[in-house]
Amino acid sequence: MSNHEASYDFIREIIADDLKSGKHSFIKTRFPPEPNGYLHIGHAKSICLNFGIALHFNGLCNLRFDDTNPSKEDVEYVESIKEDVRWLGFDWDDREYYASDYFDQLFEFAVQLVRKGKAYVCSLSQEQIREYRGTLTEPGRNSPYRDRSIEENLDLFQKMKAGVFKDGEHVLRAKIDMASPNMNMRDPTIYRIKHVAHHRTGDKWSIYPMYDFTHCLSDALEKITHSICTLEFENNRPLYDWVLDTLETDCHPQQIEFARLNLNYTVLSKRRLIQLVEGGHVSGWDDPRMPTLSGIKRRGYTPESIRNFCDRIGVSKRDSIVDMELLEFSVREDLNRHAPRFMAVLNPVKVVIVNYPENLTEELEAVNNPEDASMGKRKVPFSRELYIDRDDFRETPPKKFFRLSPGREVRLRYAYYITCREVIKDKDTGEIIEIRCIYDPETRGGWSKDGRKVKGTIHWVCASQCLRAQVRLYDRLFTASNPLEKKDGVDFKDYLNPNSLEVLDDCPIEPGLKDLSPGSNCQFERQGYFCVDIKDSRPEYPVFNRTVTLRDTWAKIERRGKK
């Protein structure tokens, strides 16, 4: 699945030992997203790990939606999650499950706990439950309802199911240990009343199971061997094991925790991402500046580059922050091999070659990708009037500026040598509106027959046959490496980068770009890697999103700012 062989991490070592010892003969994992938002790149690490381990050991990986909180869930999220997992290159065949598939069984499991005297209906309010729970340094107190009889608990629980009570009037709690040093073991809630319609079960249920109760039992019902989750669930593992041990389930998966992906210059929190969307700070969940998989897909990141990135960062037991540069490097590396090259001028100024025939247009040969000869070559039109980038010309050039300036000869990529002879300016503003040059017809293809060399090579577009396009220059969404760093009076949104998007209209681009379909990647030579926008691009006026620059310019900008 990747150009890089996955590292043999500690989780794979555990699984290999389990196979060797005979503890398991077949491996089964699962990816269990909550359908309450869009997946982000942090989820990509979990997707690659769970599906990747199954592939590594010739096992299976289920896709299971943890849909136990209907007030926050939506079919839109379900469909987007499935699309994102497939986009990353993984499939679950017919193993698409939902926690709601098991609601009847989960209810019966809860009844079993009540019959065993291991669960009770508690009538404390949520505030009172928190108060009775204690603190990290003080033990909790038993609920006054903890000693209800099994018969009374069964009756109340059945009435909860029947919809007799209002939201919050009662909960079902596991009876474990209110003095446990692990707060998760202090009689956690396993069922709550919610008079909310579910997107799959409708109005059938008035009660819904909590995550910690649902997850372990769903794993057991699906015969999962290894339940792989992130480190924040490490303290939940004793509860995971307690539920399965107490109910004496036929299958007891092993929960293993790994460090989640933390990436600088962004936020990977659904709650904060929702704030960005609802606050209008971005255009939506698929805004190319967002770390959502739908956003990075629209920006032009490839699934191969994401899988390679996840392989590179590896799997560890300790939280750390991964540098955005590593992600961008993985994207560049993949696109460098596969993206076709084109020329586009983002800040145009006209060049007139005064000694070139006025009515002549010729076709010159250009290489599609120097990294892959099998991609062949293309024809680009050339005529008397061209566009070049303004940054490639200086009337008074600084030291070590090797591009076009008065009296200086440069190479037009794939074309000819030209020399600047005259500069035409707007009389009112003084802005350069035209650069007049001469060309050497003996340098066709960009090479001199007499062996003379020039230091500068610039890109260009034929003025008479170019297309026009909108180009969106995306940059990092935040200016701070850690937008969530706690500072008095500072909100993470205060670090939003005001220059994270620059929109350029009517950019001259090579005519061959018209053949690229939405979602296609390419390189604008000397500019960066771009993608045809899958949402706004039109054949008559294409829209290109900058995926990533050709090199890490951000680090250079930061270093300049510190000087």
Legacy VTK file of the C-alpha trace (Angstrom):
# vtk DataFile Version 3.0
C-alpha trace
ASCII
DATASET POLYDATA
POINTS 563 float
0.000 0.000 0.000
2.983 2.326 0.379
6.281 3.196 -1.209
7.835 2.785 2.215
7.724 -0.503 4.087
5.845 0.026 7.347
8.146 0.024 10.366
7.924 -3.023 12.592
6.468 -1.141 15.567
5.676 -2.336 19.082
2.066 -3.169 18.188
3.124 -5.423 15.331
5.626 -7.064 17.687
2.830 -7.836 20.180
0.655 -9.292 17.423
3.528 -11.324 15.965
4.197 -12.793 19.427
0.489 -13.627 19.842
0.521 -15.519 16.559
3.752 -17.289 17.408
2.505 -18.378 20.839
-0.789 -19.637 19.430
-2.867 -17.125 21.371
-4.406 -16.163 18.041
-4.401 -17.876 14.670
-6.115 -15.059 12.792
-5.899 -11.282 13.343
-8.890 -8.985 13.279
-8.836 -5.227 13.890
-11.356 -2.427 13.446
-11.523 1.294 12.704
-14.328 2.736 14.889
-15.089 6.398 14.030
-17.887 8.416 15.582
-20.152 9.825 12.814
-20.259 13.285 14.404
-17.833 15.118 12.130
-15.404 14.801 9.267
-12.229 12.750 9.572
-8.940 14.628 9.775
-5.340 13.664 9.183
-5.032 12.420 12.757
-7.600 9.762 11.891
-5.501 8.822 8.853
-2.838 7.465 11.191
-5.410 5.219 12.889
-6.895 4.135 9.553
-3.472 3.242 8.151
-2.524 1.437 11.357
-5.672 -0.656 11.758
-6.116 -1.550 8.096
-2.345 -1.791 7.602
-1.921 -4.287 10.438
-4.715 -6.434 9.026
-3.002 -6.432 5.624
0.410 -7.078 7.191
-0.810 -10.225 8.982
-3.295 -11.365 6.309
-6.176 -10.596 8.639
-9.285 -8.438 8.406
-10.237 -4.945 9.505
-13.844 -3.913 10.141
-15.287 -0.457 9.677
-17.591 0.196 12.627
-19.430 3.417 13.361
-19.733 4.254 17.047
-23.184 5.793 16.640
-24.336 5.970 20.265
-24.971 9.715 20.496
-27.727 10.509 17.964
-27.980 14.178 18.929
-24.582 14.833 17.293
-24.582 12.305 14.457
-25.604 12.562 10.834
-25.745 10.378 7.720
-23.628 13.052 5.993
-20.756 12.197 8.310
-21.210 8.461 7.742
-20.930 8.876 3.981
-17.949 11.226 4.214
-16.094 8.788 6.480
-16.625 5.907 4.057
-15.460 8.075 1.170
-12.326 9.134 3.064
-11.336 5.580 4.032
-11.735 4.452 0.439
-9.787 7.471 -0.792
-6.878 6.444 1.426
-6.845 3.124 -0.403
-8.550 0.766 2.050
-11.723 -1.299 1.863
-13.787 -3.241 4.385
-15.688 -5.399 1.853
-18.952 -6.456 3.546
-17.733 -5.711 7.087
-19.528 -2.410 7.650
-20.952 -2.380 11.152
-22.629 0.066 13.508
-22.820 0.094 17.278
-26.554 0.507 16.698
-26.525 -2.989 15.163
-25.963 -4.250 18.711
-28.419 -2.086 20.688
-30.629 -5.072 21.570
-27.642 -7.177 22.650
-26.091 -4.289 24.570
-29.329 -3.818 26.478
-29.336 -7.501 27.399
-25.711 -7.259 28.524
-26.694 -4.329 30.762
-29.554 -6.404 32.199
-27.031 -9.167 32.951
-24.918 -6.700 34.930
-27.968 -5.638 36.903
-28.868 -9.266 37.640
-25.283 -9.880 38.807
-25.569 -6.935 41.160
-22.912 -5.126 39.114
-25.053 -2.237 37.849
-27.734 -0.002 39.342
-30.071 2.793 38.362
-28.895 6.092 39.853
-31.225 9.049 40.235
-28.608 11.684 41.035
-28.371 14.629 38.651
-25.275 14.987 36.478
-23.994 17.716 38.792
-24.483 15.502 41.825
-22.781 12.546 40.119
-19.751 14.749 39.471
-19.791 15.929 43.086
-20.029 12.388 44.473
-17.278 11.220 42.120
-14.519 12.846 44.138
-11.203 14.159 42.811
-7.818 12.809 41.833
-6.717 13.142 45.453
-10.000 12.361 47.233
-12.081 9.176 46.873
-15.664 9.355 45.688
-18.774 8.692 47.743
-21.343 6.032 47.132
-24.562 7.181 45.527
-27.567 6.949 47.891
-29.159 4.805 45.160
-26.266 2.353 44.948
-27.946 -0.249 47.166
-31.231 -0.471 45.341
-32.399 -4.065 45.034
-31.841 -6.016 41.846
-35.616 -6.153 41.327
-36.006 -2.378 41.681
-33.090 -1.742 39.313
-34.516 -4.103 36.708
-37.918 -2.418 36.940
-36.459 1.094 36.651
-34.170 0.098 33.788
-37.083 -1.400 31.855
-39.056 1.807 32.425
-36.064 3.835 31.195
-36.128 1.761 28.024
-39.903 2.231 27.692
-39.515 6.016 27.720
-41.298 6.578 31.029
-38.709 9.029 32.358
-37.367 12.365 31.129
-33.819 12.997 29.936
-31.430 13.110 32.884
-33.917 11.695 35.382
-32.005 8.426 35.777
-28.854 6.724 34.485
-27.585 3.176 34.706
-24.176 2.951 36.379
-21.721 0.101 36.717
-21.106 -0.845 40.364
-17.321 -1.021 40.688
-15.364 1.022 43.264
-15.962 4.651 44.249
-12.583 4.706 45.993
-10.612 3.533 42.951
-7.599 5.713 42.099
-8.759 5.431 38.480
-11.637 7.883 38.073
-13.053 5.798 35.200
-13.742 2.955 37.650
-15.837 5.038 40.053
-19.198 3.634 39.053
-19.203 4.985 35.489
-22.458 5.658 33.663
-23.176 2.976 31.060
-26.663 4.050 29.900
-28.401 7.431 29.773
-31.860 8.571 28.754
-32.050 10.462 25.447
-35.368 11.069 23.738
-33.683 11.648 20.395
-34.350 9.894 17.100
-31.433 7.861 15.786
-30.421 8.055 12.116
-30.648 4.270 11.815
-33.041 3.055 14.539
-35.486 5.957 14.481
-37.557 6.380 17.664
-37.123 2.796 18.847
-34.821 3.710 21.733
-35.179 6.210 24.568
-31.900 5.108 26.139
-28.447 4.879 24.573
-25.284 3.127 25.831
-22.147 5.057 26.672
-18.942 4.683 24.658
-16.938 2.675 27.222
-19.710 0.109 27.583
-20.450 -0.083 23.866
-16.946 -0.217 22.487
-15.564 -3.226 24.319
-18.722 -5.274 23.752
-18.870 -4.354 20.060
-15.255 -5.510 19.780
-16.142 -8.777 21.499
-19.223 -9.384 19.346
-17.141 -8.892 16.196
-14.376 -11.208 17.485
-11.761 -8.459 17.285
-8.372 -9.711 18.478
-6.615 -6.395 19.065
-8.472 -3.182 19.896
-6.014 -0.467 18.928
-6.739 3.038 20.198
-4.960 6.263 21.127
-3.285 7.048 24.430
-6.171 9.057 25.882
-7.981 5.730 26.321
-5.204 4.175 28.386
-7.010 4.923 31.656
-10.186 3.447 30.162
-8.552 0.060 29.619
-9.351 -1.263 33.161
-13.043 -0.498 32.507
-12.794 -2.167 29.064
-11.458 -5.301 30.755
-13.878 -5.121 33.717
-16.952 -5.137 31.478
-15.750 -8.111 29.435
-14.527 -10.057 32.475
-17.671 -9.420 34.495
-19.918 -10.483 31.630
-17.629 -13.435 30.843
-17.814 -12.818 27.105
-16.611 -15.477 24.675
-14.104 -13.069 23.162
-11.885 -10.680 25.100
-9.901 -8.433 22.731
-6.662 -6.890 23.902
-6.703 -3.091 24.026
-3.402 -1.521 22.956
-2.791 2.225 23.013
-0.537 4.279 20.754
0.338 7.975 20.539
-2.055 9.979 18.408
-0.853 12.243 15.618
-0.167 15.811 16.723
0.808 18.175 13.909
2.146 21.683 14.337
0.595 24.767 12.707
-2.871 23.221 12.889
-5.516 21.888 15.284
-6.804 18.311 15.278
-9.830 18.658 17.515
-13.352 18.193 16.174
-14.652 20.756 18.639
-12.224 23.417 17.438
-12.594 22.498 13.785
-16.343 22.990 14.187
-15.641 26.463 15.581
-13.627 27.312 12.476
-16.434 26.138 10.183
-19.345 27.646 12.093
-17.442 30.890 12.723
-16.847 31.388 8.988
-13.071 31.352 9.382
-12.930 28.754 6.602
-15.327 27.995 3.746
-16.368 24.594 5.105
-15.142 21.176 6.201
-13.521 20.700 2.791
-11.697 24.028 2.787
-8.185 23.181 1.478
-6.650 24.846 4.549
-8.426 22.435 6.890
-6.648 19.290 8.167
-9.737 17.227 7.334
-9.218 14.445 4.821
-11.821 16.071 2.567
-9.870 19.341 2.825
-6.447 17.923 2.060
-7.932 15.846 -0.756
-9.369 19.012 -2.304
-6.024 20.749 -1.828
-4.344 18.034 -3.862
-2.639 15.822 -1.290
-2.526 12.273 -2.613
-3.515 9.152 -0.657
-0.068 7.702 -1.402
1.625 10.681 0.221
-0.569 10.385 3.339
0.149 6.681 3.687
3.878 7.322 3.249
3.698 10.083 5.846
2.003 7.762 8.336
4.703 5.147 7.703
7.418 7.727 8.293
6.131 9.016 11.618
5.776 5.459 12.894
3.907 4.216 15.950
5.045 4.997 19.481
3.813 5.024 23.070
4.770 8.634 23.735
2.989 11.766 22.529
5.001 14.114 20.343
4.391 16.833 17.786
5.186 16.074 14.153
6.543 18.894 12.011
4.314 20.017 9.154
7.431 20.028 6.959
7.511 16.209 7.078
3.963 16.012 5.774
4.738 18.527 3.022
7.914 16.630 2.140
5.894 13.424 1.719
3.471 15.241 -0.582
6.287 16.770 -2.670
8.076 13.447 -2.918
5.014 11.729 -4.356
4.000 14.554 -6.684
7.554 14.969 -7.947
7.396 11.426 -9.300
3.894 11.521 -10.750
2.718 15.063 -11.468
3.022 16.345 -15.073
4.751 19.706 -15.581
3.167 22.787 -17.128
3.916 26.479 -17.292
1.706 29.123 -15.702
2.318 32.800 -14.978
0.790 33.974 -11.715
1.855 37.643 -11.797
2.079 38.424 -15.516
3.850 41.119 -17.458
3.912 41.114 -21.269
7.072 40.437 -23.256
7.224 41.395 -26.961
9.983 39.810 -29.023
10.449 42.568 -31.574
12.541 40.550 -34.074
10.217 37.519 -34.073
7.836 37.238 -37.094
4.498 38.861 -36.253
2.190 36.208 -37.719
4.190 33.139 -36.759
3.213 30.631 -34.061
5.369 27.563 -33.676
5.123 24.529 -31.440
8.034 23.726 -29.182
8.685 20.475 -27.369
8.523 20.315 -23.565
9.170 17.438 -21.143
6.152 16.279 -19.139
8.120 14.976 -16.171
11.922 14.710 -16.033
11.562 12.104 -13.254
9.587 9.736 -15.490
10.521 9.489 -19.170
7.472 7.288 -19.828
5.253 10.351 -19.365
6.611 11.622 -22.685
6.642 15.130 -24.078
4.120 17.777 -25.093
3.882 20.658 -27.560
3.649 24.246 -26.303
2.800 27.206 -28.565
5.292 30.071 -28.954
4.779 33.428 -30.656
5.909 37.058 -30.673
4.019 38.062 -27.533
4.450 36.169 -24.272
3.772 36.529 -20.583
6.463 36.090 -17.957
6.285 36.524 -14.201
6.996 40.041 -12.909
9.336 38.609 -10.321
11.549 37.358 -13.161
12.372 40.922 -14.236
14.242 43.704 -12.446
14.979 47.023 -14.052
17.765 47.510 -11.539
18.771 43.983 -10.581
20.264 43.221 -7.174
23.444 41.211 -6.790
23.071 37.535 -7.778
19.853 38.211 -9.676
20.292 36.088 -12.816
16.906 36.531 -14.437
15.821 39.118 -17.006
16.982 42.734 -16.773
17.989 45.446 -19.311
20.784 44.203 -21.564
20.846 40.749 -19.982
20.287 37.495 -21.868
18.225 34.664 -20.347
16.787 31.375 -21.494
13.064 30.912 -22.021
12.460 27.355 -20.899
12.144 24.975 -23.905
12.280 28.001 -26.261
15.002 30.567 -27.046
17.520 32.943 -25.548
16.149 36.486 -25.281
17.730 39.801 -24.345
15.896 42.813 -22.915
16.215 45.942 -25.063
13.479 48.288 -23.806
11.009 48.729 -20.951
7.594 50.383 -21.478
5.901 51.942 -18.453
2.494 53.372 -17.659
2.821 57.164 -17.849
0.644 57.744 -14.793
1.731 54.991 -12.404
5.227 54.178 -13.607
4.330 50.469 -13.616
6.046 48.299 -16.194
3.450 47.214 -18.752
5.670 45.751 -21.472
9.199 44.408 -21.854
10.636 44.469 -25.366
13.256 41.902 -26.217
15.112 40.334 -29.101
15.628 36.605 -29.514
18.383 34.455 -31.005
16.768 32.084 -33.535
19.829 29.828 -33.315
18.935 28.858 -29.734
15.713 26.946 -30.439
14.939 24.497 -27.662
16.776 26.698 -25.177
20.340 25.787 -26.141
23.026 27.781 -27.915
24.838 26.246 -30.902
27.934 28.316 -30.228
28.202 26.953 -26.685
27.562 30.192 -24.821
25.743 29.797 -21.546
23.301 31.913 -19.582
22.673 31.711 -15.863
18.959 32.410 -15.848
16.074 30.259 -17.089
12.506 31.542 -16.773
9.069 30.167 -17.606
6.567 31.822 -19.919
3.186 31.410 -21.618
2.190 32.277 -25.180
-0.111 35.333 -24.991
-2.231 34.537 -28.045
-3.027 30.926 -27.125
-3.017 30.881 -23.359
-5.926 29.948 -21.128
-7.010 32.057 -18.188
-7.479 30.546 -14.749
-8.007 31.397 -11.114
-5.140 30.306 -8.901
-5.545 29.967 -5.144
-2.367 30.140 -3.112
-2.989 28.294 0.136
-0.651 28.487 3.093
-0.735 27.275 6.681
-3.909 28.110 8.541
-2.121 29.269 11.698
0.922 31.446 12.287
1.821 29.744 15.594
3.478 26.358 15.761
1.183 25.439 18.656
-2.097 27.357 18.340
-3.395 25.654 21.483
-0.590 26.880 23.721
-2.241 28.347 26.799
-1.707 32.074 27.193
-3.809 34.485 29.211
-6.458 36.153 27.099
-5.384 34.372 23.899
-7.711 32.119 21.917
-6.432 29.666 19.334
-8.321 31.595 16.643
-6.128 34.629 17.411
-3.342 32.757 15.613
-5.241 32.378 12.339
-2.989 33.294 9.435
-4.464 36.305 7.563
-2.388 35.295 4.527
-3.463 31.656 4.434
-5.271 32.270 1.130
-4.409 34.552 -1.784
-6.661 34.435 -4.842
-5.188 35.357 -8.236
-7.588 35.861 -11.147
-7.001 35.665 -14.915
-3.615 33.993 -14.663
-2.224 32.990 -18.096
-1.652 29.244 -18.213
-0.495 26.750 -20.807
-3.371 25.621 -23.083
-2.663 21.951 -22.385
-3.950 22.412 -18.848
-7.501 22.424 -20.190
-7.308 18.634 -20.482
-6.809 18.063 -16.738
-9.895 16.774 -14.952
-11.007 18.025 -11.504
-8.795 16.580 -8.792
-5.801 16.143 -11.108
-2.361 17.152 -9.875
0.317 19.014 -11.785
3.394 21.116 -11.255
3.515 24.716 -12.392
7.198 24.906 -13.256
9.170 27.014 -10.772
5.938 27.774 -8.868
4.817 24.681 -6.972
2.419 21.762 -7.131
-1.221 22.475 -7.898
-4.522 20.645 -8.159
-7.607 21.322 -10.261
-10.279 22.243 -7.702
-12.943 19.529 -7.519
-15.683 21.939 -6.482
-15.345 25.293 -8.254
-13.324 24.562 -11.398
-15.097 24.918 -14.769
-13.837 23.936 -18.251
-14.186 27.539 -19.434
-12.438 28.941 -16.352
-10.405 26.394 -14.386
-9.484 26.885 -10.732
-6.150 25.612 -9.399
-5.321 25.132 -5.719
-1.704 25.266 -4.640
-1.033 21.950 -2.961
2.484 22.655 -1.745
5.447 24.802 -2.724
8.470 23.313 -4.484
10.473 23.590 -1.287
9.998 24.615 2.305
9.714 28.381 1.919
7.889 28.743 5.243
10.992 27.915 7.285
12.981 30.520 5.360
10.319 33.145 6.010
10.372 32.323 9.730
14.166 32.585 9.875
14.074 35.976 8.148
11.496 37.196 10.640
13.729 36.282 13.588
16.713 38.222 12.300
LINES 1 564
563 0 1 2 3 4 5 6 7 8 9 10 11 12 13 14 15 16 17 18 19 20 21 22 23 24 25 26 27 28 29 30 31 32 33 34 35 36 37 38 39 40 41 42 43 44 45 46 47 48 49 50 51 52 53 54 55 56 57 58 59 60 61 62 63 64 65 66 67 68 69 70 71 72 73 74 75 76 77 78 79 80 81 82 83 84 85 86 87 88 89 90 91 92 93 94 95 96 97 98 99 100 101 102 103 104 105 106 107 108 109 110 111 112 113 114 115 116 117 118 119 120 121 122 123 124 125 126 127 128 129 130 131 132 133 134 135 136 137 138 139 140 141 142 143 144 145 146 147 148 149 150 151 152 153 154 155 156 157 158 159 160 161 162 163 164 165 166 167 168 169 170 171 172 173 174 175 176 177 178 179 180 181 182 183 184 185 186 187 188 189 190 191 192 193 194 195 196 197 198 199 200 201 202 203 204 205 206 207 208 209 210 211 212 213 214 215 216 217 218 219 220 221 222 223 224 225 226 227 228 229 230 231 232 233 234 235 236 237 238 239 240 241 242 243 244 245 246 247 248 249 250 251 252 253 254 255 256 257 258 259 260 261 262 263 264 265 266 267 268 269 270 271 272 273 274 275 276 277 278 279 280 281 282 283 284 285 286 287 288 289 290 291 292 293 294 295 296 297 298 299 300 301 302 303 304 305 306 307 308 309 310 311 312 313 314 315 316 317 318 319 320 321 322 323 324 325 326 327 328 329 330 331 332 333 334 335 336 337 338 339 340 341 342 343 344 345 346 347 348 349 350 351 352 353 354 355 356 357 358 359 360 361 362 363 364 365 366 367 368 369 370 371 372 373 374 375 376 377 378 379 380 381 382 383 384 385 386 387 388 389 390 391 392 393 394 395 396 397 398 399 400 401 402 403 404 405 406 407 408 409 410 411 412 413 414 415 416 417 418 419 420 421 422 423 424 425 426 427 428 429 430 431 432 433 434 435 436 437 438 439 440 441 442 443 444 445 446 447 448 449 450 451 452 453 454 455 456 457 458 459 460 461 462 463 464 465 466 467 468 469 470 471 472 473 474 475 476 477 478 479 480 481 482 483 484 485 486 487 488 489 490 491 492 493 494 495 496 497 498 499 500 501 502 503 504 505 506 507 508 509 510 511 512 513 514 515 516 517 518 519 520 521 522 523 524 525 526 527 528 529 530 531 532 533 534 535 536 537 538 539 540 541 542 543 544 545 546 547 548 549 550 551 552 553 554 555 556 557 558 559 560 561 562
